[in-house]
Amino acid sequence: MDWARARGYVEGENPARLRGHLDNILAKTAKVKRVKHHPAVPYKQISEFMEQLRERTGSSALALEFMILTAARTGEVRGAKWKEVDLTTNVWTVPAERMKAGREHRIPLSKRAVAILMSIQSNRNPEEFVFPGWKAGTGLSDGALLALMKKIAFGPYTPHGFRSTFRDWAAEEAYEFSNETVELALAHTIKNKAEAAYRRGDQLERRRELMAAWANYIDQQVEQQEQRK
């Protein structure tokens, strides 16, 4: 357009200029939100990682496995308190103020996730953290989980990346579960307002089946890994 304007073929401003034209339509470069992808353990390698993780003891190791099994965010697990856990219904309810989307999120617990909680149930004061940190009255720090990942030295992966590991497994292996069920398990916000308006329930029981399938997949892979030795 500038070439044509300079030679008299067209008149007026170049409509493709950003300033004064497209900047009224397009988001400013500095304001474009970039999605940050966390390095994730490939789901087909989960058995190798879990085998090393289960050899370790302590609050960090239990918290990390619990996080993997529930596909929860690191902050949700680190901040979990016993008052949020119902071992009668095997449901962990994360309050709205601790959720990224600001809405209460119910997480069905698999048998393995429940077993982890039962192994530390002596600390079940309602106001106590499920996975306490070194300092009294505090939960685990994010650094504690990162440090554990570095000690295991499995690769350049992060704790939060296990949500992607779960998502990839669901997409490739768990065909019987809808994308909506998986997104609900990850507590993702529905960006489509029309779709969000029609969503009512949280598919708790369907998600219970999904999380059980995920836990079973991990156990089966670990067992097969041990048999290959």
Buried (B, 14 or more C-beta within 10 A) or exposed (E): EEEEEEEEEEEEEEEEEEEEEEEEEEEEEEEEEEEEEBEBBBBEBBBBBBBBBEEBEEBBBBBBBBBBBBBBBBBBBBBBBBBBBEBEEBBBEBBEEBBEEEEBBBBBBBBBBBEBBEEBEEEBEEEBBBBBBEEEEEBBBBEBBBEBBEEBEBBEBBBBBBBBBBBBBBEEBBEEBBEBBBBBBBBBEBEEEEEEEEEEEBBEEBBBBBBBBBBEBBBEBBEEBEEEE
